[in-house]
């Protein structure tokens, strides 16, 4: 079955079209737009009309492309910036009217469950071995612990992501050492109450993790993450982007994402592996199961 997911995130609005097969999702098409829905919001988190219109237009185009690729099921989900917004219903109505598909606003627990499903599909190893997953998004970060056999056993959603951390602590380009220290302190406080766990494997998903593949390769160990923070804050984002082949907008957010991944690796007590799937793959697999 060919299914599609449009994921309205705090940094990007992303489309994934894929064929769900035994053992996973075979990608047909994927694209993203940096809509930065969670950036520059007022204190109450209300989404301005201009941002609502931009996201509605982005989703309309992505849904049309999914239909053109013969997607049988199209599901639109929204995460942290929308679930916290007092005018979330206004955005959902605008997107639904423009794209002809209802928007499902995911809770933090639902986001964690779908990320775990997408990250672990097709994964080898023992069915009862504990697996940790961290999903660093733009406006929130989810940590999950579960097994292939039983699924999610525990999860937590933190209201801190690469976009919100950049906006609140890393205002300079490049960030100053004092800003990085302040951001690391905020991350430490956010993760302080998360219990230490020692899964057999720990997987990382989300835009920060996938972008780090270009910088560090498939395994994110603590020394490499610490070195990456220094490398990515040594020059302006545009220069860093050119050096590593990144989008400049992603390069600007990446130091914050690394700090969050660094804290997750410490909580899991092991290096992180960059997963081949995440939230969107989890949505597609769930849609295929619904038939």
Backbone bond lengths (Angstrom), bond angles and torsions (degrees), N, CA, C in turn:
res aa  C-N    CA-C-N  psi(-1)  N-CA   C-N-CA  omega(-1)  CA-C   N-CA-C  phi
1 X - - - 1.461 - - 1.521 109.71 -
2 X 1.328 117.40 134.84 1.457 122.27 175.88 1.528 108.13 -92.99
3 X 1.315 115.84 121.95 1.463 122.14 179.95 1.526 108.95 -126.28
4 X 1.320 115.74 162.14 1.462 120.90 179.09 1.515 109.96 -136.72
5 X 1.322 114.99 145.92 1.463 121.70 174.38 1.515 108.89 -128.25
6 X 1.324 116.28 130.81 1.459 122.26 168.15 1.522 106.33 -108.58
7 X 1.301 116.36 121.81 1.462 124.05 -174.94 1.528 108.52 -110.61
8 X 1.334 116.28 109.02 1.466 121.84 178.96 1.528 107.41 -88.12
9 X 1.328 116.44 97.99 1.449 120.86 -178.63 1.516 112.29 -100.82
10 X 1.313 115.34 178.76 1.458 120.51 -178.64 1.524 112.23 -74.35
11 X 1.341 117.42 -28.41 1.462 121.85 177.20 1.521 112.40 -99.83
12 X 1.325 116.25 -47.08 1.457 121.56 -172.46 1.521 111.38 -130.79
13 X 1.319 114.90 159.03 1.459 122.45 168.29 1.519 105.53 -114.12
14 X 1.334 116.02 119.42 1.464 120.95 -169.07 1.525 111.41 -121.54
15 X 1.309 114.84 145.71 1.460 122.84 174.47 1.519 109.40 -115.91
16 X 1.327 115.51 134.77 1.462 121.57 168.98 1.518 107.88 -130.28
17 X 1.318 115.69 124.94 1.457 122.33 172.28 1.516 106.62 -114.17
18 X 1.330 116.65 128.59 1.454 118.90 -177.38 1.508 112.53 -152.32
19 X 1.318 114.18 160.78 1.456 121.03 175.31 1.528 107.60 -101.11
20 X 1.305 115.94 121.97 1.457 121.09 -179.65 1.521 109.47 -84.28
21 X 1.325 115.04 119.30 1.454 122.30 -177.81 1.517 108.90 -127.06
22 X 1.318 115.86 171.37 1.458 119.83 176.75 1.520 109.12 -57.58
23 X 1.321 115.08 123.69 1.456 119.26 177.49 1.504 116.04 91.78
24 X 1.341 118.37 0.30 1.454 116.91 176.15 1.510 114.83 154.21
25 X 1.344 114.82 -159.10 1.459 123.28 -176.70 1.518 108.63 -120.03
26 X 1.323 116.22 127.98 1.458 120.39 174.21 1.522 108.46 -97.98
27 X 1.327 115.68 114.00 1.465 120.62 -175.11 1.523 111.14 -66.37
28 X 1.332 115.16 133.69 1.460 122.08 173.28 1.527 109.98 -102.94
29 X 1.318 116.47 -42.51 1.465 120.94 179.01 1.518 108.72 -157.23
30 X 1.332 115.42 148.81 1.462 121.48 176.18 1.519 108.15 -148.35
31 X 1.325 116.16 143.06 1.465 120.59 176.59 1.522 109.07 -155.50
32 X 1.325 115.02 165.14 1.460 119.74 179.77 1.513 109.65 -145.57
33 X 1.320 115.30 155.22 1.458 123.09 168.89 1.522 107.96 -130.09
34 X 1.335 115.62 133.71 1.467 120.01 177.08 1.529 108.42 -80.65
35 X 1.318 115.88 84.64 1.464 120.64 -179.44 1.533 112.33 -83.97
36 X 1.345 118.59 -17.20 1.476 124.44 176.77 1.527 111.59 45.94
37 X 1.302 115.48 50.28 1.467 121.77 -177.64 1.528 112.14 -60.64
38 X 1.331 116.72 -32.45 1.457 119.77 -176.08 1.519 114.36 -89.49
39 X 1.331 118.64 0.12 1.464 120.98 -175.45 1.526 111.25 -91.04
40 X 1.327 115.10 142.81 1.460 120.85 173.16 1.508 115.47 65.09
41 X 1.320 118.07 27.64 1.460 120.72 -179.13 1.527 110.65 -80.99
42 X 1.323 117.72 153.05 1.460 120.26 175.19 1.528 110.25 -67.38
43 X 1.323 116.14 173.12 1.466 121.25 -174.21 1.521 113.02 -58.59
44 X 1.329 116.95 -31.53 1.471 118.91 -178.54 1.521 112.85 -84.00
45 X 1.335 117.96 -2.51 1.455 121.33 177.48 1.510 115.23 79.89
46 X 1.331 118.27 8.57 1.463 120.92 -179.72 1.538 109.95 -66.84
47 X 1.318 116.60 138.60 1.459 122.03 -178.27 1.522 109.46 -88.93
48 X 1.331 118.67 122.74 1.467 121.52 -177.51 1.534 111.51 -63.73
49 X 1.338 116.83 153.47 1.470 121.19 179.77 1.520 113.79 -54.93
50 X 1.337 117.81 -38.16 1.456 120.03 -178.68 1.528 111.37 -64.30
51 X 1.316 116.96 -39.68 1.466 120.28 177.68 1.525 110.66 -67.97
52 X 1.312 116.69 -40.12 1.470 119.69 177.61 1.522 110.02 -59.43
53 X 1.323 116.57 -45.33 1.466 120.58 -179.38 1.531 110.74 -63.71
54 X 1.331 117.30 -40.52 1.467 120.52 -179.26 1.521 111.44 -65.69
55 X 1.318 116.45 -41.94 1.464 119.57 179.43 1.523 110.44 -68.30
56 X 1.313 117.14 -41.40 1.471 120.10 178.28 1.525 110.78 -58.98
57 X 1.337 116.52 -42.26 1.466 119.98 178.77 1.527 111.29 -65.89
58 X 1.334 116.86 -40.76 1.462 120.68 179.33 1.521 111.00 -63.15
59 X 1.319 116.42 -45.19 1.465 119.92 -178.95 1.525 110.68 -67.34
60 X 1.323 117.22 -39.27 1.470 120.11 177.76 1.534 110.37 -56.80
61 X 1.326 117.00 -46.20 1.460 120.73 179.58 1.520 112.24 -65.26
62 X 1.333 116.95 -40.68 1.458 119.72 -178.21 1.523 111.84 -70.39
63 X 1.310 117.46 -38.14 1.466 120.15 176.73 1.531 109.94 -64.90
64 X 1.323 116.79 -40.40 1.470 120.04 178.28 1.527 110.61 -61.58
65 X 1.347 117.13 -40.08 1.462 119.51 179.06 1.528 111.11 -68.26
66 X 1.317 116.74 -36.69 1.464 119.74 176.65 1.521 111.01 -63.16
67 X 1.337 116.59 -42.86 1.465 120.29 178.41 1.534 110.61 -63.46
68 X 1.333 116.46 -39.59 1.463 120.24 179.58 1.523 111.54 -63.84
69 X 1.331 116.59 -27.24 1.461 121.43 178.39 1.529 111.27 -90.47
70 X 1.326 115.98 13.30 1.466 123.32 174.25 1.528 113.46 66.57
71 X 1.321 116.83 34.89 1.457 119.61 174.03 1.525 109.56 -66.49
72 X 1.312 115.89 127.09 1.464 120.45 -178.87 1.522 112.02 -80.84
73 X 1.311 115.96 -30.37 1.465 121.52 178.22 1.521 107.97 -129.56
74 X 1.331 117.24 131.56 1.460 122.34 177.01 1.522 107.59 -125.28
75 X 1.316 115.90 123.32 1.467 121.20 -178.66 1.517 108.97 -123.03
76 X 1.317 116.41 130.39 1.462 122.47 179.41 1.521 107.92 -110.15
77 X 1.335 116.80 123.42 1.462 121.32 -180.00 1.520 109.16 -122.54
78 X 1.310 116.08 155.08 1.470 122.10 178.14 1.519 108.70 -133.00
79 X 1.339 115.60 149.31 1.463 119.49 -173.99 1.534 111.58 -119.27
80 X 1.329 117.45 -137.05 1.465 122.62 -161.75 1.525 115.62 -54.19
81 X 1.341 117.62 -50.27 1.467 119.09 -174.90 1.522 111.33 -60.94
82 X 1.327 116.59 -35.13 1.464 119.95 -178.41 1.523 110.87 -80.17
83 X 1.333 117.80 -42.72 1.463 118.05 -177.39 1.526 112.19 -66.21
84 X 1.352 117.70 -23.00 1.468 119.99 178.63 1.523 112.76 -90.60
85 X 1.325 117.86 -13.71 1.464 120.70 -173.20 1.527 111.47 -76.28
86 X 1.333 117.72 133.07 1.470 119.48 176.64 1.527 112.72 -66.82
87 X 1.337 117.38 -20.04 1.466 121.03 178.85 1.523 111.22 -109.22
88 X 1.339 116.40 33.34 1.470 120.39 179.17 1.525 111.30 -56.85
89 X 1.331 116.48 -38.56 1.468 119.62 -178.79 1.525 111.28 -61.67
90 X 1.329 116.20 -33.95 1.464 120.28 178.98 1.528 110.57 -65.56
91 X 1.342 116.67 -44.14 1.461 119.47 177.96 1.525 110.62 -64.43
92 X 1.326 117.28 -43.93 1.465 120.27 -178.48 1.527 111.03 -61.96
93 X 1.329 116.74 -38.88 1.460 120.13 178.79 1.522 111.04 -66.72
94 X 1.338 116.90 -41.11 1.468 120.52 -179.81 1.526 110.92 -65.82
95 X 1.314 116.98 -43.68 1.460 120.75 179.87 1.525 110.48 -67.08
96 X 1.328 116.26 -44.12 1.457 119.84 179.05 1.517 112.19 -61.46
97 X 1.326 116.86 -40.27 1.454 120.46 178.41 1.512 112.81 -67.72
98 X 1.328 116.62 -36.95 1.466 120.58 -178.02 1.514 112.37 -77.09
99 X 1.342 116.23 -40.20 1.471 120.39 -171.94 1.514 113.66 -101.82
100 X 1.330 117.40 -15.75 1.456 119.86 -179.45 1.515 113.93 75.04
101 X 1.348 117.46 18.61 1.460 122.39 178.55 1.524 108.10 -133.35
102 X 1.321 116.86 134.05 1.459 120.56 179.06 1.525 110.51 -68.32
103 X 1.321 115.61 147.04 1.461 121.56 177.58 1.519 109.13 -96.70
104 X 1.321 115.49 130.70 1.470 121.60 175.94 1.528 108.08 -102.94
105 X 1.318 117.25 117.07 1.465 121.16 178.29 1.521 107.87 -87.80
106 X 1.322 115.97 114.78 1.456 121.18 -176.72 1.521 111.13 -80.34
107 X 1.315 116.37 141.03 1.455 120.68 168.58 1.526 108.50 -76.21
108 X 1.319 116.74 167.41 1.449 119.72 177.21 1.517 111.80 -60.25
109 X 1.346 116.94 -39.18 1.465 120.78 179.68 1.527 111.17 -66.25
110 X 1.332 117.11 -39.79 1.464 120.35 178.57 1.527 110.60 -66.38
111 X 1.328 116.04 -41.08 1.460 120.20 178.13 1.522 110.40 -60.77
112 X 1.335 116.56 -42.99 1.465 120.89 179.35 1.529 110.70 -63.84
113 X 1.320 117.53 -43.33 1.465 121.18 -178.59 1.530 111.70 -62.64
114 X 1.332 116.72 -45.25 1.461 120.38 -178.98 1.523 111.35 -68.70
115 X 1.332 117.64 -36.90 1.461 120.70 176.71 1.523 110.61 -63.45
116 X 1.323 116.74 -41.27 1.471 120.88 178.32 1.521 110.40 -63.71
117 X 1.318 117.01 -43.96 1.458 121.47 179.15 1.524 110.76 -59.95
118 X 1.334 117.12 -48.78 1.460 120.87 -179.00 1.509 113.25 -66.95
119 X 1.347 117.34 -35.61 1.463 121.14 -177.93 1.518 112.27 -72.38
120 X 1.325 117.32 -32.75 1.460 120.38 -171.73 1.524 113.63 -99.70
121 X 1.324 118.56 -6.46 1.457 119.27 -179.03 1.522 110.89 -62.32
122 X 1.306 115.69 132.99 1.456 120.70 -179.61 1.513 114.35 75.47
123 X 1.336 116.91 6.21 1.465 120.59 -177.10 1.524 109.69 -77.27
124 X 1.317 116.64 135.82 1.453 120.67 176.43 1.519 110.94 -83.43
125 X 1.313 115.94 178.51 1.456 120.67 178.92 1.512 111.45 108.44
126 X 1.330 115.19 179.07 1.451 120.80 -177.91 1.514 112.23 -68.18
127 X 1.331 116.44 138.75 1.458 121.20 -177.72 1.520 112.76 -68.11
128 X 1.336 116.89 -21.95 1.466 120.27 -177.47 1.521 113.14 -105.00
129 X 1.333 117.37 2.19 1.458 119.96 178.80 1.522 110.27 -73.08
130 X 1.332 118.63 135.54 1.470 120.25 178.54 1.527 111.55 -67.82
131 X 1.326 115.57 136.90 1.462 122.78 179.09 1.517 108.04 -125.80
132 X 1.318 117.40 132.00 1.457 122.10 174.93 1.517 110.27 -102.17
133 X 1.310 116.39 143.07 1.461 122.18 176.42 1.524 108.50 -132.55
134 X 1.326 116.52 134.17 1.463 121.18 172.26 1.521 108.02 -120.51
135 X 1.310 115.65 130.68 1.463 122.66 178.61 1.525 107.50 -118.95
136 X 1.333 116.43 104.17 1.467 120.89 178.45 1.518 107.93 -94.62
137 X 1.321 116.13 112.16 1.450 121.50 176.24 1.506 111.16 -104.09
138 X 1.325 116.24 -166.86 1.449 120.03 -179.35 1.512 113.86 -77.85
139 X 1.355 116.29 -35.00 1.457 119.82 -175.63 1.507 114.79 -117.86
140 X 1.317 117.63 -6.38 1.458 120.82 178.35 1.516 109.75 -154.42
141 X 1.323 115.74 165.10 1.462 122.04 175.23 1.524 107.69 -133.94
142 X 1.334 116.11 133.62 1.453 121.36 179.88 1.527 110.02 -114.99
143 X 1.317 116.01 135.46 1.454 122.22 171.90 1.521 107.89 -116.35
144 X 1.326 115.61 135.23 1.460 121.39 -174.17 1.521 109.36 -134.57
145 X 1.314 116.23 143.72 1.449 122.07 173.59 1.528 107.52 -130.44
146 X 1.320 117.08 131.15 1.456 120.32 -179.53 1.511 110.81 -167.18
147 X 1.340 115.71 -169.39 1.454 121.86 177.54 1.523 108.84 -133.24
148 X 1.349 115.84 161.71 1.453 119.89 177.41 1.521 110.95 -63.66
149 X 1.308 117.40 -34.26 1.467 120.70 -176.86 1.521 111.97 -76.64
150 X 1.314 117.31 -47.43 1.466 120.62 -171.72 1.517 113.76 -99.07
151 X 1.329 118.04 -12.14 1.457 120.05 -177.19 1.514 111.36 79.77
152 X 1.323 116.40 -151.58 1.463 121.84 -174.98 1.522 110.83 -69.67
153 X 1.338 114.91 129.03 1.454 119.84 174.49 1.517 112.30 -104.59
154 X 1.329 116.11 -29.59 1.469 121.68 -177.22 1.514 108.25 -155.10
155 X 1.331 116.50 143.67 1.467 119.87 175.16 1.511 109.65 -153.82
156 X 1.332 114.97 158.03 1.456 121.72 174.32 1.521 108.01 -142.95
157 X 1.316 116.52 143.13 1.457 122.18 176.65 1.517 108.58 -118.07
158 X 1.339 116.03 121.31 1.463 122.05 -179.58 1.520 109.55 -101.59
159 X 1.310 117.10 137.58 1.463 120.98 -179.73 1.524 110.74 -82.53
160 X 1.307 115.30 56.22 1.457 121.77 179.76 1.526 107.98 -151.41
161 X 1.332 116.36 123.29 1.461 121.95 -179.89 1.514 110.03 -135.57
162 X 1.319 116.28 -176.69 1.461 119.92 -176.13 1.521 112.24 -64.85
163 X 1.335 117.02 -36.29 1.462 119.57 179.50 1.512 112.38 -71.44
164 X 1.334 116.52 -48.09 1.464 119.37 -178.22 1.524 111.68 -67.39
165 X 1.338 118.35 -35.12 1.457 120.72 178.65 1.527 110.82 -70.16
166 X 1.325 116.91 -39.58 1.471 120.24 176.62 1.518 110.35 -61.26
167 X 1.326 116.25 -46.12 1.458 120.45 -176.06 1.526 111.96 -66.60
168 X 1.332 117.08 -36.80 1.462 119.84 -174.90 1.526 113.95 -85.91
169 X 1.361 117.33 -27.42 1.460 119.03 -171.95 1.530 115.23 -126.69
170 X 1.330 117.88 -25.77 1.464 120.28 -171.00 1.526 110.16 -115.51
171 X 1.320 115.77 61.46 1.458 120.65 -173.23 1.518 115.30 -74.03
172 X 1.328 118.04 -23.44 1.470 121.04 -178.43 1.518 110.88 -85.94
173 X 1.335 115.56 156.47 1.461 121.23 176.58 1.528 108.65 -129.89
174 X 1.337 118.50 100.57 1.459 126.66 5.17 1.529 111.98 -80.36
175 X 1.326 116.99 159.82 1.467 119.73 177.48 1.522 111.43 -61.10
176 X 1.309 115.51 144.66 1.459 119.98 177.98 1.535 109.96 -81.13
177 X 1.335 117.67 159.83 1.477 119.52 176.00 1.525 112.40 -55.55
178 X 1.341 117.47 -36.76 1.461 120.05 178.97 1.517 111.03 -65.77
179 X 1.332 117.40 -39.04 1.461 120.83 177.87 1.530 110.76 -65.96
180 X 1.326 116.39 -41.79 1.465 119.59 178.55 1.526 110.28 -62.76
181 X 1.319 117.13 -41.71 1.465 120.70 178.48 1.524 110.93 -63.08
182 X 1.340 116.30 -40.55 1.464 119.67 178.23 1.529 110.89 -65.30
183 X 1.326 116.51 -41.92 1.465 120.44 178.89 1.525 111.03 -64.67
184 X 1.329 116.59 -42.25 1.457 119.72 179.49 1.534 110.49 -63.50
185 X 1.323 116.42 -36.22 1.464 119.89 176.89 1.519 112.05 -65.84
186 X 1.327 117.02 -39.90 1.464 120.24 178.50 1.522 110.69 -66.14
187 X 1.329 116.54 -40.63 1.465 120.17 177.95 1.528 109.78 -63.69
188 X 1.335 116.71 -43.59 1.461 120.03 179.20 1.505 112.33 -58.85
189 X 1.335 116.85 -40.63 1.460 120.28 178.91 1.526 110.99 -66.53
190 X 1.337 116.83 -38.84 1.461 120.64 -179.11 1.524 111.63 -66.85
191 X 1.340 117.24 -34.01 1.461 121.69 -176.92 1.525 112.88 -92.17
192 X 1.331 118.22 -3.40 1.466 121.36 -169.78 1.520 113.34 -59.79
193 X 1.325 117.50 -35.16 1.469 120.18 -175.65 1.524 113.47 -92.35
194 X 1.316 117.67 1.77 1.460 120.12 179.00 1.525 108.73 -80.40
195 X 1.331 117.91 124.54 1.470 119.42 -177.11 1.520 112.08 -66.22
196 X 1.318 115.16 148.08 1.460 120.91 175.99 1.527 108.81 -70.52
197 X 1.315 116.47 137.95 1.464 120.78 176.01 1.518 108.10 -136.38
198 X 1.330 115.65 163.35 1.465 119.14 -177.63 1.531 108.49 -135.83
199 X 1.345 116.43 71.64 1.465 118.95 179.44 1.527 111.38 -67.34
200 X 1.336 115.38 160.99 1.464 120.00 177.35 1.521 110.84 -65.56
201 X 1.342 116.53 -33.67 1.459 122.28 176.59 1.519 108.23 -141.57
202 X 1.328 116.43 152.84 1.463 121.82 176.39 1.520 108.27 -131.05
203 X 1.327 116.48 125.77 1.459 122.90 -174.62 1.514 110.60 -114.55
204 X 1.325 116.30 144.75 1.462 122.01 178.89 1.521 109.42 -117.14
205 X 1.337 116.41 133.79 1.458 121.93 176.97 1.526 108.32 -130.77
206 X 1.330 115.78 170.20 1.463 120.96 -179.40 1.517 111.23 106.78
207 X 1.334 115.71 168.65 1.458 121.38 -175.00 1.514 114.18 -61.08
208 X 1.324 117.70 -38.54 1.470 119.69 179.79 1.516 110.99 -64.39
209 X 1.337 116.54 -45.27 1.465 120.41 -178.09 1.520 111.23 -63.64
210 X 1.329 117.45 -47.35 1.467 119.15 -177.54 1.528 111.35 -66.43
211 X 1.328 117.75 -34.00 1.464 119.91 177.11 1.520 111.72 -68.19
212 X 1.325 116.91 -31.83 1.462 120.23 -178.69 1.526 112.69 -68.74
213 X 1.329 117.04 -17.27 1.465 119.20 175.89 1.530 110.33 -54.45
214 X 1.345 116.55 -39.46 1.467 120.70 -179.39 1.527 112.14 -67.53
215 X 1.322 115.45 -26.56 1.465 120.39 -174.66 1.525 112.00 -93.50
216 X 1.345 116.43 -43.88 1.459 121.16 -170.80 1.519 114.75 -119.17
217 X 1.333 118.26 -12.01 1.454 119.47 -173.86 1.522 111.26 90.11
218 X 1.338 118.15 -168.47 1.467 121.33 -170.05 1.517 116.24 -78.28
219 X 1.343 118.24 -13.16 1.466 121.04 -177.98 1.523 109.38 -117.85
220 X 1.345 114.84 130.28 1.460 121.27 -177.96 1.521 108.22 -110.38
221 X 1.344 116.77 92.50 1.462 119.11 178.42 1.526 109.44 -93.81
222 X 1.336 117.82 159.08 1.470 120.39 -174.46 1.519 115.19 -54.17
223 X 1.335 120.31 -45.57 1.478 118.48 178.83 1.526 112.54 -61.98
224 X 1.337 116.73 -39.38 1.465 119.92 179.94 1.521 111.19 -66.74
225 X 1.327 117.45 -39.33 1.463 120.54 178.41 1.536 110.59 -64.28
226 X 1.326 116.27 -43.22 1.467 119.65 178.55 1.526 110.92 -62.16
227 X 1.344 116.40 -41.35 1.462 119.88 178.87 1.527 111.04 -66.79
228 X 1.353 116.47 -35.36 1.461 120.16 -179.81 1.521 111.76 -66.33
229 X 1.317 117.31 -35.44 1.470 120.13 176.43 1.525 109.36 -59.73
230 X 1.319 116.89 -45.24 1.464 120.32 179.54 1.525 111.04 -64.50
231 X 1.335 116.85 -43.05 1.466 120.50 -177.53 1.524 111.74 -65.87
232 X 1.325 116.34 -38.55 1.464 120.36 -174.60 1.525 113.45 -86.26
233 X 1.334 116.63 -4.50 1.469 119.55 175.01 1.530 111.34 -113.02
234 X 1.332 116.27 10.87 1.462 120.11 -178.07 1.524 112.90 -87.57
235 X 1.328 117.68 -12.54 1.461 121.74 -176.75 1.523 108.80 -150.98
236 X 1.334 118.61 161.74 1.469 120.80 177.85 1.529 111.43 -58.12
237 X 1.321 116.23 156.78 1.460 121.96 -175.24 1.518 112.47 -57.99
238 X 1.327 117.62 -38.95 1.469 120.03 -178.95 1.525 110.97 -62.27
239 X 1.323 116.25 -40.40 1.467 120.16 179.28 1.523 110.84 -69.07
240 X 1.326 115.99 -43.51 1.466 120.78 177.70 1.522 111.16 -60.95
241 X 1.331 115.70 -41.54 1.458 120.21 179.50 1.522 111.49 -59.57
242 X 1.329 116.81 -44.32 1.453 120.22 178.73 1.509 112.50 -64.36
243 X 1.306 116.39 -36.56 1.470 120.61 -178.24 1.525 111.87 -66.82
244 X 1.329 116.39 -39.50 1.459 120.01 -174.26 1.531 113.89 -107.16
245 X 1.322 117.98 3.02 1.455 120.27 179.99 1.512 113.47 70.76
246 X 1.337 117.06 38.30 1.459 122.61 -178.48 1.521 110.73 -107.04
247 X 1.304 116.79 159.40 1.456 121.20 167.82 1.533 107.42 -68.63
248 X 1.336 119.57 132.52 1.470 120.43 -179.27 1.519 113.58 -56.17
249 X 1.322 117.11 -32.66 1.470 119.70 179.27 1.519 110.84 -68.77
250 X 1.325 117.10 -36.44 1.462 120.15 175.63 1.519 110.44 -71.01
251 X 1.325 117.53 -40.06 1.467 120.70 179.18 1.526 111.13 -59.21
252 X 1.324 116.34 -34.79 1.473 120.23 179.82 1.528 111.32 -67.18
253 X 1.328 117.59 -30.69 1.463 122.36 -177.17 1.525 112.89 -91.25
254 X 1.320 116.59 -16.29 1.454 120.30 -169.06 1.530 114.88 -65.87
255 X 1.341 121.00 -38.59 1.468 117.77 177.17 1.531 112.86 -56.00
256 X 1.321 116.77 -41.60 1.471 119.61 177.91 1.520 110.56 -64.26
257 X 1.333 116.48 -42.33 1.452 119.63 178.63 1.515 112.17 -60.76
258 X 1.334 116.37 -39.36 1.469 119.86 179.51 1.522 110.75 -64.46
259 X 1.321 117.28 -41.93 1.467 119.92 179.52 1.526 110.96 -60.56
260 X 1.328 117.53 -37.60 1.462 121.09 178.13 1.527 111.07 -70.32
261 X 1.318 117.29 -41.31 1.462 120.53 177.07 1.526 111.32 -65.53
262 X 1.317 115.99 -37.35 1.465 121.53 177.79 1.529 110.46 -59.22
263 X 1.333 116.27 -44.53 1.467 120.72 179.55 1.520 111.42 -67.20
264 X 1.339 117.01 -38.03 1.463 120.39 178.70 1.525 110.64 -65.20
265 X 1.329 116.97 -42.33 1.462 120.36 178.10 1.528 110.78 -59.78
266 X 1.328 116.55 -38.23 1.461 120.44 178.15 1.523 111.35 -66.25
267 X 1.336 117.62 -39.27 1.465 121.09 178.48 1.526 111.27 -66.87
268 X 1.341 116.47 -37.99 1.461 120.30 179.21 1.528 112.33 -80.28
269 X 1.335 116.92 -15.97 1.456 120.42 178.09 1.507 114.07 70.36
270 X 1.348 116.63 26.51 1.462 119.27 178.87 1.524 110.59 -162.32
271 X 1.316 115.69 167.11 1.460 120.94 177.83 1.525 110.03 -67.48
272 X 1.332 115.06 155.42 1.464 121.17 179.56 1.523 109.85 -99.32
273 X 1.324 115.56 140.94 1.461 122.12 171.42 1.527 107.44 -103.85
274 X 1.322 117.36 136.50 1.462 120.39 177.89 1.519 108.25 -75.98
275 X 1.320 116.23 120.04 1.461 121.50 -175.36 1.525 110.72 -77.96
276 X 1.321 115.36 156.67 1.456 120.86 178.65 1.509 114.07 -83.18
277 X 1.321 117.42 -10.51 1.463 121.14 179.59 1.509 110.15 -146.52
278 X 1.332 115.85 173.94 1.455 120.22 -179.63 1.514 110.77 -160.99
279 X 1.324 115.60 -139.85 1.464 121.46 -174.67 1.522 112.18 -54.38
280 X 1.324 118.08 -50.53 1.465 120.40 -174.92 1.527 111.71 -64.86
281 X 1.325 117.01 -40.08 1.459 119.63 175.95 1.528 110.36 -63.16
282 X 1.336 116.48 -38.81 1.460 119.58 176.91 1.516 112.28 -61.58
283 X 1.326 116.96 -40.51 1.467 120.72 177.24 1.527 110.56 -62.51
284 X 1.329 117.06 -45.55 1.468 120.22 -179.69 1.530 111.54 -61.54
285 X 1.304 117.15 -43.79 1.466 120.49 179.61 1.517 110.92 -63.36
286 X 1.306 116.98 -39.56 1.469 120.05 179.45 1.531 110.31 -67.32
287 X 1.326 116.72 -39.73 1.470 119.37 177.54 1.522 111.23 -63.40
288 X 1.316 117.03 -41.23 1.461 120.31 179.62 1.528 111.25 -63.63
289 X 1.331 115.98 -37.97 1.461 120.03 178.71 1.528 111.54 -66.19
290 X 1.327 116.12 -34.14 1.464 119.99 178.71 1.533 110.99 -68.99
291 X 1.347 114.29 -22.05 1.471 120.06 175.73 1.495 114.46 67.83
